[in-house]
Amino acid sequence: MDLDNIVIQNIEERIKRLRNRQEENGSWEFVFEGALLTDSFMILLMKDLGYENNQLIDGIIDRIINLQHPNGAWKLYEDEKNGNLNATVQAYIALLVSKKYTKDHSSMKKAEKFIRENGGIKKTHFMLKMILAIHGLIAYPKLFYFPMSYFLLPDKMPLSLFDLSNYARVHLVPMILCINKRFKVKLEDDLNIDNLLEDSEMEWFNEERGTFYQFILEEGKKLASYPLYFHQKGYEKAERFILDRIETNGTFYSYASSTFYMVYALMALGYKVSSSVIQDALQGLLSYATNTDAGLHIQNSPSKVWDTALLSYAIQEAGYSNNDPIISKSIHYLLSKQQDLIGDWSVHAKNLSPGGWGFSDVNSFIPDNDDTGAVLRALSRSAMDQPNFQESWLKGVHFLLGLQNDDGGWGAFEKNVTNKWLTHLPIENAKDAIIDPSTPDLTGRILEFIGNYTSISNDDRIVKKAVDWLFKNQKSNGSWYGRWGICYLYGTWATITGLRAVGVSKNHEAIKKAEKWLVSIQNEDGGWGESGFSTVKGSYIPLKYSTPSQTGWVIDALLTIRNKDDEVIRRGINYLVSQNEISNKALSYPTGLGLPGQFYINYHSYNEIYPLLALAHFKNS
C-alpha cells in the first residue's frame, strides 16, 4: 500500500476512535495531566478541612509513589536530570501528611536524601514555601508586610494589580492575605519536616535586587504609611477581588492551584471551614479528579473546550463535513460555551464587547486568545454555511482582534499587560508569569486564523504589525519560542503556519532560516522531539526520541513550505502512521507548558490532535 493510502486509512482509524470517545453533548474529555503540585496540595487541603475520602486519598498517593524515581526524586519530565526539588518536596509532604508513609520508610529516606543534597527547603519555589508556612512547617519571612492600601490604587495606575497577568493576580492576592495575617493551619505535632531544614535562615526572595526593587520598596513604604483605615479597606477590597472571581463550580478563576490559596486566604480572614464558599471550593476541586495510568490526579483545570475545539478543527481538516454528527455536535457544544460576561480583560480593553472562549468547561468569564482562536477555527465552515452561526462567529472575531497588543502581537489573556519592569520583582518565574506579553505561538496561530478564515487583507495594519513583531522576535538559529508548548518546536510551527497564511513567501529569509533549522534537527526515526529542559536552558535541547505531537507540529509547518513528496516530510509521516509502535514514554511525554521549570502538561489529547492535523494536511496537499 502506498503512503497516501496508508495515511487515508490511518486518518479513518483515528476518527473512528474519536467518534467512539465523543460525549453526548458533542465534547471530548481528555486528561489534563500536570505536575504533582495539585495532588500534593489536595492531600493537605482534605486533611485541613477534615474531608475523609480514603479511596481518593489512596488513589492520589498511588500516583505519587508510582512516579518516584529510583534515586528517590520526582521529575517534571522524563529526561529531567537527577530530579526536581520542588516536585520531590511536594511529594514528600503529601506522603507524610497522608500517614500512608512515615519518615523511616525507604522511599521517604531516599526522597529526604535527594532534598538535602539539592539545597533543601530553602531552595524551593516561593509558592511551595507559602504552603509550608501556612502549615507551620517553616516560618513566614521576617518583618514582611504587604501594604494593603495597594489594593485601593486605580486599575489604570502604573504598577496596579491589573498591570500583573491574571495568573499572577489570582495567586498573589490570596498569598498576600495569608502572609500578612501570618495564618497557620494546626497540624498534628508529629507532622513536621525538621529533618529537611537547615539551621540557616530561610530564603524567600531572590537576591537580585536592582534599582527597580528599591523603587518598589520605597513606594511600598509610602503605601504602608497610610492610616490604618486604608489598610482595612484594602483587606475588604482584596476579599471582594476573590469573591467576585469564583466560578460556578466554586473554584477561584477555575484553577485548582489558585483555589488552594483562596481557601487558606478566606480562612485567614475568618471564614469557617463549614462556610459555603469553602465547601463549594472543595467540591469544585473534587470534580477535577481523574484517572491516569499511575493513579488518581487532580487536574489544575480540565481542558474540555480546548480539546474539543482542536479536535473538531482537525477532523474538519481531514475532510469531514459540518453535517456529520461528529462535527455538528461539537459545534453546538462550542457555541454553548461562548462567553457573554465582562471579565478582567475589560480593564485594558474597556470598549470591547465579550465574545471569547475559555479553556475549561466551567470557565464562564475568563476567555483567552488561544482558545478563542481555536474555537473560531472550528466554527469557520459552519459560520459560512449557516447564517444563524455568523453572529457568534463575528463576535468572537471582533473580541480576538480587539485584544491585539500595541506591539503587534498577542498575549494569552489580556491586552497590553506588558510592563517589563515587573519581571524584575525578586520572585521565581517573574519573567515567565508576572506579565502577559505577546508570544510567537499566540501571534502565529492568530495570524494563521486571520489568513485562512477571515477576509482581512494581508496588507491590513493588524496583519502587518503582527508579521513585523514575529520577524523581530526570531531567534538567531531560525526558531521562535513558544510560551504554552515545548517550546521552540511549538513556537516555530505556530509562527511559520501564521506567516505563510498571510502571504509571507516560503523563500523569505526568516522562513528559509526556520526551515533549515527544523530539517537539521530531524531524528533518525523520522520524527522530532524537544526536551522540557529547553524552557529552563533558554535554548533548544533535543530529546533522544520523537513525540507524536511535536512531530505533528513540524510536519504541519513544513507542509506550508515543501512538497508533500519531500523525503523529510515522508519520513515524518511514516513516523506518525506508526504511532502504535511508539514507546509509552514518547506517548506520555509532557509537550504542553504551564510554568517553565515548575509546571509541565501531558495533554492526553495531543497525541490525537496534532498527528491527525498533520496527516490531514498531508492528504490535502
Beta strands, then each sheet from edge to edge (+ up, - down):
strand 1: 32-33
strand 2: 289-291
strand 3: 296-298
strand 4: 592-595
strand 5: 599-603
sheet 1: 1+ 5- 4+
sheet 2: 2+ 3-
end
